[in-house]
Amino acid sequence: MGAHPHPGSQGAGGTPTATKVPTTGEPGGGPTGGQSQDGLQAGLKNRHLSMIAIGGVIGAGLFVGSGAGIAAAGPGILLSYALTGLLVVLVMRMLGEMAAASPTSGSFSAYADRALGRWAGFTIGWLYWFFWSVVLAVEATAAAAILTGWVPSVPQWAWALIVMVVLTGTNLISVGSFGEFEFWFAGIKVVAIVVFIVVGALAIFGLPPGDHAVGMSNLTGHGGFLPNGPGAILSGMLLVVFSFMGSEIVTLAASESPNPVLAVRKAVNSVIWRIALFYIGSITVIVTLLPWNDPAVLKSPYVAVLKSLDIPYAGTVMDIVVLTAVLSCLNSGLYTASRMAYSLGERGDAPKSFKKVNKGGVPAVAIWASVAFGFIATIFSYTSKDTVFQFLLNSSGAVALFVWLVICFSKLRMRRIIERETPERLTVRMWLYPWLTYATIGLIVFVVGYMFYDPDGREQMILSVVAAAVVLVIGLVLERRRTRTTAGK
C-alpha cells in the first residue's frame, strides 16, 4: 500500500530458537479448517488477498509524494522508481520463499527470531509496529484534511477521530470485515490508476482527450533526462523508497486465509508487473505529458495531468482517490500493526494479553494497543507537529530499509533450515541464491549509507538508528533476564 510520505522526509548472530516450521495441512497447502496456523481466524477470502496484493503497492505516497521525487530528479525519477522497484521485487522474492514455507502473522519478524536470534525478531517486530502505529496518525490527519475541505463545519480533529473509530470497528469485528473494506478500497485505487494510464497514453499519442502528440520533448527537454545530474537518481530513491512499504503485508495476511501458500506464491509472482504498471507506468505518463519542473506537478502530479487534459472535476476526482488510498493505508496499517503485536505476544516478546483473540477471531487487545498509540500520535500531530510528531516521523522513517535488511539476512539462514527440515515446502525459491541475496544486501547498505550522506535524509537515518538501538538494547536485556530465569530453575 505504501505508507503516506513523511512530511519533510523524503551477519547476524544469536542462537536460533527451537521453533519448528509449521507443517499444518498438506505440503504446499495451508490450514484445512477455519483457523490459521497461528491461532487467528482464517477469514480472508482469495479475492480479498488478491486485491490486497494488487493494491498493496498503491499508497497515498504515490498520489501525493511522487511530486517531490519528480522535482528532485526530473524525468530521471523513472530510474529511481525502477531501482527501488527492483529492490522490492528481490526482497519480496526472499520473503515469499520463507512465507510459503511457514505462513505466520509475524512474517519476517518470526523468521528473524528463528534464523538470527530472538533479539532480531524482537527488535524488527517492535520497530515495524512502531512504524505502522505512527502511520495511523499520518493517515488519519491526511484523511481529516480532505474531509474538512468538503465539510468545513466539522473540525479536522473530529474527522480524524471519526476515521480512526470507524476503521478500528471494522478491524475488531472480524478479519473478514477488514478484508472486505480493503477489497473495495484497493479496487478503487486500481481502477483509478488503470484509467489514468489509459487516458494518459491516449493523450501522449495525440488521441482524445489530447490534441497533439507530445513525443519525447518533456523527457529530453527542460534540462535533459537528468537535469539535476546522476546523483539525483539516488536522492529520488530516498524520496520514493518509503512509498513501497506495505508490499509485504500480503505475507502477514496470507496466514489468515484458507490457503496461505497459494496466496503468497501468487503475490510474489505478480509483484513485478504490479510495480511496473502502477508505479513506473503512471509516473511515465506524468513526466511525458508535462514538464518535470511545472509547479503544478510538484503540488499534485496526477491532478496536474488531468487538468492539462481538461478533465472535468479533476481535483475532486483525485481527492476521492487520495482519500481512498489514505483510508486503505490506515485500514491496512491498523491490521498490520495489530498482527505484529499479536505475533510478538505469542512469542513472549510483548504482553501476554496481545495474543488473546475475541469471538470474531481477531486480537482485540493488540488492535486497541495499536490504536491507542495511533491516537496519541494523532494528538501530537495537532499539538506538537514540528517537535514531538516530527520526531516520531523521523525516528520511524528508515524502518523500511531495516526490515528489508533483516529479511535478506534471515533468508540466508532460513534456506538452510528449511532444506534440512521441510524441503518439500520450498515451493518459492529466491533467484541465483545466495549471490543475488548478497547483491541485494549490498544495494540496501549503499542506500543507507547515502542517507547518512544526503542532508535531507541524514536526520531521519540518525534518529531511526537511535530508535533501533534503543529497542535492540531492551531486547537484549530481556533476553538476558529470561536466560538467567531459565538457568535458575
N, C-alpha and C positions, 0 to 999 in steps of 0.2 A: 504494500500500500504506500510505502514511502512516508516517512514522517514529515510533518509540516516543517518547513525550513526554520531553523533557529534564527531569530532576529539578530542581526549583527554578526552572523557567522557564515557564514558560508561564503627451548629444549626443556622441555619441561621435565620436572622430576616428580617426586611423590610416589606413593605406593598405591597401585590400583586396588580398588575395593573388591570385595568378594561377590558383588552383584553379578548375577548371571544375565545373559541376553535372554529376554523373554522368548518362549517358544510356544505361546498360546496359538491354537489354530493350526492350519496346515502350513507347511513351508511355503514362504512367498505369499501367504494369505494374511489373515487378520483374525480378530476375535470372532467367534461364531455366535455369540449371544448379543444381549442388549447392553453389555458393559464393556468398556475399553480395557486394554491390558493393564492400565494403572488405576483402575477403580472408578473412573468417571463414566458418565453415561455416553454410550456410543450413539448420539442423537443427530449427528451431521449426515445428511444425505449426499450422494455422489454429486448432485447438481450444486449443492452448497460448496463442496470442496473445489469443484471445477471452477466456479465463479470466484471463490476466494483466491485460487491460484492465478487466474487470469487477471482479476482486478487488483490483486495484491501489490503489483508493481506500479499501479497508478495512484499516486498520492497527491495531496494538495501541493506538495513541493514541486511537482511537475507543472501544475497550472499557474502557480504564483511565483515560486522560486526560480524557475528557469530563466526569467528575465535578467536576473543578476548574473547568471552564468554566461548568457549571450553578451551582456555588456562587458564582461571581463575578457572573454576570448574571441568575440566576434563569431563568424561562421565556423571557426576552428573549434567551437564548443561541441560540434559533432564528433570530433576526435576525443574530447573529454568524455562524452557520453559513451562512445564506443569502447574506450579503455576501461571505464568504470563498469560498463555492462559486461565486458569480458571477465572482469574480476568477479562480478556477481555470479555469472554462469559457472565459473570454476568452483567458487565456494559452494554454490548450491549443489553442484555435482558431488562434491565431497560430503556435504551434509545429507544429501539424498542417499548416498551409499550407506551411511550409518543409520538413518531414519528408516530405510526399507528393511534393514536387518533387525532393528529394535525400535519400533514406534513408541514414543513416550511424550507426555505433555511437557517434560523437561527438556526435550530435544538436545541441543548442543551442550547445555549445562550438565545434563545427566551423562552425556558421553565424555565430557571433560572430567567429571567426577570419577568415572571408571578408568579412562585412559591415562589421565595425567595425575590424578590425586584429588582427594576431597577438597583441598584448598582451592583448586582450579574451578571445580563445579560451583562451590560456594561463591567465589569471587565473581565469576562471569554471570551467574544466575542473579545475584543481587544487583549487579550493575545494569543488567538487562531490565530487571524490574524497575529500577530507579529511572532508567531512560524512558520507558513507556508510561510511567506514572507522571513524569514531567510533561510528556507529550499530551496527556489528558488535559492538562491545563492550557497548553498551547492551542489545542484544537477547540476546546470549549470557548476560549477567548475569541478565536477566529470565527467560529460559528456565530457567536453572540454579536460580533461586529457587523456581519452581514444581515442578521435578523433585525438588529436595531435600525439599520438603514431602511428596512422595509416597514418596520413598526416602531417608529421612534418614541412612541408613548410608553413603551416598556423599557425600563433601564437595561443597560448592557449586562450588568451583573446578574439581573434576573433571568435574562435569556441564557446566560452561561449555566445558571443553576438549573433551569428547566431542561436544557440539553443533557446535562450530567445525570439528572434524576431519571429521565426517560430511558436513556441508554443503560443506566445501571439496572433499571427494572427489566429490560429485555435480557440482560445477561443473567439476572437472578432467576428468572422463570425457568429457563432450560437452555441447553446448548443449541437446541433446535431453533428457538426463537432468535438467538444470536445469529445462527446461520441463515435464517430467513431474511432478517434485516440486511445482513451483509450481502446476500444474494441479489437483492434489489438495488442496494447502494452500488455494488460493483457493476451490476448490469447497466445502470445509468451512466457510470463513468466509461465503460467500454463502448457503449453506443455513441456517446459524445465524442470520444477520441476517433472512432472509425469514421463518423460523419465528417468531423473536422478534416481528417486526412483526405477523404474522398473529395470534399468540396475544394480543399486547397490544391490538390493535384490537378483537378479540372482547371482551376484558375491559373496554375503555373503554365499550362499548355494553351492558354488563351481561350478556353471554353467557358461558357457561363458557369458561375457568376463573374468570371474575369472578363476583361475587354481586350486584352492583348497578352501574348506570351512574354513572360519576363526573362526567360532564358537563364543564363548564369550570371547576369550583371550584378545582382546583390551578393552573390557568393565570392566574386572576384574583385568587385569594385569597393569603394569606400575604405581603401587601405589594404585590400587584398584578403585572402582567405584567413591569414593570421595577422591581423592589423596590429596586435599588441605583442607580436613575437611568439616563438615556440614555447617559451616559458608559461604563456597564458593558458596552454593546454592543461598544465598541472594545476594552475590556480583555478581553472574551471572545474577540474576534478574535485577539488576541495569543496566547491560550492554544490556539486551535484551528487557527491557520494552518499550523502545522508538521505537523498530522495529515494534511494533504493532500499533503505532499511524497511523491512516488512516482507521482503521476498521469502524470508524463512518461516513466516507464520504458518504456512500450509503444513510444514513438517510438525508443528505443535498440534494443529487442529486435526491432522490425519489420525491421531491416536484416538479421537472420539468419533470415528466413523466405522462402519461395518467391515471395510477392507482397507486398512491404512496403508499397506504395502503398495497396492494398486494406485491409490491416491498419490502417494509420494512419487512413484515411478512416472505417472502422467505429468505431475507438476514439474519434476526435474527435466523431463524430456522436452517440455514445452517452453521452458524459461528463455531459450534463445530467441524464438520468434516473438515472444511477448515483449521482450526488451527492444528488439529490432523494430517492431511495429509501433508500439505505444510511445517509446521514448525517441529513438532515432528518427522514426517516420514522421512524427508530429513536429519535432524540432527542425527537421529538414524543410518542412513546409513553411515554417515561420521565417527562417533565415533566407529562404529562396524568394519568398514573396515580398519581404520587407527589408530595408537596410538595417543592419545589425545595430547601428547607432541611433536609430529612431527613438526619441524619448518615450514614445508610446509602448515600444517593445519592452523597455526596462520596467515600466509600470505594470503592464499586464499583456504579455505577448499574444495570448490566444484571443483576447478581446480586440487587440490592435489589428490582427489579421482579419477577423470577422467584420470589423468596422471598415477596413480598407476595401472590402468586397461589398460594402453596402448591405450587409446582412441586417435586417431589422431587429431591434431589441437585442443587439449583440451583448451589451453589458449585462442586461438582465439574465439572458440565457447562460452566460458564463458564471454569473453569481450563483445561479441554481446548481450548475455543475460543480463549482468550487465548494458550495455548501454541502453537496452530496459527498464530495471527496473528503471534506473535513469530518462530517458525521461518520463516514466509513472508517476513517483513521481513528476517531475517538472510540467507536464501537469495537474495532479490532484491537486497539491499544488496551482497552479495559480487559478484553478477553485474554490477550497475550500476557499482560502483567499478572492477572489472577492465576493463570495456569502455571506460570513460572513460580509464583508464590506457593501454589499448591504442591508443585514438584519439590521445592525446597523444604516445605513442611513434611512431605512424605519421606524425604531423605534425612530428616533430623537437623536441617540447616536453617529452619525457621520455626516459629511456634507450632506446636502440635495441632492447634486449632485450625491452622491453614489447610490441613488435609481433610477436614470434615466436609462432607457434601450434604446438601439439603434434599428434600423429597424430589426435586427436579433433577438430581444427579449432578449439580454444579457446586463448586467450592465456595459457598456463600461468604465465609469469613475472609477468605483470600480476596474475594471481589470487594467486600467492604473496606478491607485494609488498603487496597489499591485506590479505591475511590476516595478514601479519607485523605491519602497523601495528595491525590489529584486536586481535591477541594482546597487543601491548604496552599498548594502551589498556585491555584487559580486566584485565591485571595491575594497572594503576593504579587500576581501579575497586575493587580489593580493598585495595591497599596505601596509596593516597593519594586516597581517594574525595572528600574535601572540599577538596582542594587541586589537584593536577595534573589529576585526572579532571574535576573541576568546571570547571577552566579550559578543557579540551578541549571540553566540552559547550557552554559559553557562547560560546567563540570560533567555534564552527561553527553556533550557533543561528539566526542570521539569514540563512544561506546561501540558504534557500528564497526569501526576498524578493529577494536579489541575482540569483538565477537568473531569476526572473520579470521583473525589470527588464531584464536582458540580452536575454531573449527578445523583449521589446517593442521595444527599440532595434534589435536585429538584424532584426526583421520589417520595420521601416520601410525599411531599406536593401535587404534581400533581395528584397522585392516588385519593386523597380525592376530588379534584376539578373536575376531570373527572367523578367520580362516582356520584357527585352531579348534574353536568350539562348535560353531554352526556354519560351516562353509556353504551349506545349501541356501543360506539366507543372503548371500552376496548376489542379489538379483539386479542391483545397480552398481556399476563399478566406475571409479574415477579413471579418466583417461591418462595414459602414459604414467601410471603410478610407478615410483614415487616422484619422478622428476618434475612433472607439471605441478605437483603439490609444493615442491621446494621453490619452483619459479613463482608460484602464487604468493608464498610467504615473502619472498624477496620483493615483489611488487608492493605488497601491503606495507612492509617495513620502509620501503622507499617513500611511499605516500605519507607515512607517519613522520619520517624524517623531514620531508618537505614542509609539513605543517609546522614543525618547530622553526623552520627557516622563514616561512611566509609570515609577514607581520599580522595579517588578518586571522591566521589560524593558530598563531603561537599561544595566545592566552587560552584559547579553547583546549588545546592539546595539553598545556601545562596543568590546568585545573582538572582535566579528565584523568591525567596520570596521578595527580594527588588523590582524587576520589578513588581511583582503582587501588592505590597503595593503602589507603585507609581501610577499605573493605578487605583487602588481602591480609593485612595485619590482624584484623578482627577474626578472619577465618583461621589463620594460623594459631592464634591464641586459643580459640575454641577447640581446635583440633588437638592442641597440646593438653588442654584440660580433659578432653574425652579420653586421650591416651592414658593420662595419669589415673583417671577414674576406673578405666578398664583394668589397668595393671594392679590397682589396689583391691580389686575384688577377688 
